[in-house]
Amino acid sequence: EELPTEIQVDILINAAKKDILAGKWKDAVQGLEKALKLGVKLPGEFHFHYGKALFKIGNYDESLSSLTSYLTLTGREGKYYEEAVTLVVDARNEQEDAKLRSFESKDQRTEATDETEDDMVYIKGGCFDMGDIFGDGEDDEKPVHTVCVGDFYLVKTEVTQKQWVDIMGHNPSKFKCGDCPVESVHWDNVQDFIIKLNKATDMNYRLPTEAEWEYAARSGGGREQWAGTGNESELGTYAWYGNNSNSSTHAVAGKSPNKFGLYDMMGNVWEWCSDWYVRDYYENSPAKDPQGPSDGVHRVIRGGGWRSKAKALRTTDRNDFVPTSKKFSDIGFRLARTP
């Protein structure tokens, strides 16, 4: 027997709230649009969650409309009043910025996109043994398990400060240097960058999955304990890390690449992956194109940074960090794309 329409709406809203917590903004929008099509009076919180999700995917006009409906319906007593007001201000600012960018920054965005596309490395997918194949890892690198990834593209360098500024209009980095990796960006900041980049370029850039990242760092899943080498004494040839960085980032591609032509897969800055981090995930990881756990508290970071020791630079090393609020000067990212 079919549930009453009002209960169906509540179920869809609750599912969307879980998608929002997981950062699955498009899924949240799709679920809430199903509720919208049911044709019943919607509770105030619907308009807030719908407006927030629309904001996150870059639909600022409809986001503003939905958030305005929420504030009109609930007033200052609404549960999400303060966040809604902040989002309204941000949506209006984004609308103005979009107008300015459409006139003033089109050439910059085209240049940034061309540069990103030129730096893409095509990586033929395959199967490999993922995890602690060298026997020197932590518990979260176990058990070793066979994983198969599909074909994908990965940018040969970490996203630079210049590339970030071309899209976002500001530089959050501690160590100012146009050709250095952008840093001091948390996972949600990166998602905002990717949304804007994709909207401006009509492309499908994304973060790599943890499995894609390790496969690429190991030059196709080979026995590379560090990206480019199996010899710890050669780390200085391939990486800026605690022993040689002078406590700072450096321009990308300043060290030797691995066999795939990828630079700084270890050192300089840690790199965000798309996956949630769960310590024992490898015990139940799917064999084909694993996307990580369905939810979590922290996101995966890989590769080590300018302050890291050799152990953290290993291609199998796993680390994690809170995806919002905290920002550190040794965390950045690189872009992936599905063919």
Secondary structure, 3 states (H helix, E strand, C coil): CCCCHHHHHHHHHHHHHHHHHCCCHHHHHHHHHHHHCCCCCCCHHHHHHHHHHHHHCCCHHHHHHHHHHHHHHHHHHCCCHHHHHHHHHHHHHHHHHHHHHHHHCHHHHHHHHHHHHHCEEEECCEEEEECCCCCCCCHHHCCCEEEEECCEEEECCCCEHHHHHHHHCCCCCCCCCCCCECCCCCHHHHHHHHHHHHHHHCCCEECCCHHHHHHHHCCCCCCCCECCECCHHHHHHHCCCCCCCCCCCCCCCCCCCCCCCCCCCCCCCEEEEEEEECCCHHHCCCCECCCCCCCCCEEEEECCCCCCCHHHHCCCCCEEECCCCCCCCCEECCCEECC
